[in-house]
């Protein structure tokens, strides 16, 4: 009986933790191009997502400041960052969440706040540069059969 109650309490705690979890951008993919980075991502849950905020900065030491954010709608799952120099960049995609409230006049107002994020890095290609092509697995050359030593041939 005590074990059953303990299991029920644990399950309720897990459910409450899941219900309180903020949506987060995840699985960021970055495809380098000449002067650009093509980004795409997914999201842990769409519940409460009002949009996404994409930011990027050159990877330098000391760290560079983040550039101006680009806010995108909730259905967005990709963004092309263009006009970049041929160097390494860090990219961050955050969810924008926020409760919709009504002001005194009854108008809907959303106070945007940021949720979870995903981050990654890639190097922008210089003009004339291409991504290395993936080598396709080829067939291995047949191995030569080993020849027996001359001494082995002579022995009866």
C-alpha positions, 0 to 999 in steps of 0.5 A: 500500500505504501509503495503504491502511494509513493509511486502515485506521488512520484508520478504526480511530481513528474507530471507537475514538472512537465507541465511547468516546463517551458518550450525550448528551441532544439536540434539546431542545424546550421548549413554554411554558405558563401556569406551566409548560414542557413539555420533550421530547428525544432521545438520541444513543445508548441504550447505557449510559443509566440515566436522565435528570436534568432541571434548570431555573433562571430566566435572571437576571444574575447567574445563578441557582442550578439547582433540585433535579434531577428524575431520570427513567428511561431510557425517559423522553423528556419532562417537564412542569415546573410551578409556575413564575413567568412569566419566562424559564428555562434548562432542562438535560437530562443523561443518567445513565450508570454501570456496573453492578457487583457489591459483595462480597455479589454485589448489583448496584450502579450508580454513577450518573454524568452524561453529555452534556447539552442545554440550552435556554431559554423564557419561561413564560406568565402567566395569560391569556397565549397563545402567538402563533398562527402566521400561515398563508400566505394568497394574495396579493391580485391585483396591479392591471394598470398603466395606460399613461400618458395621454401614451403613449395619445395618441402614434401 
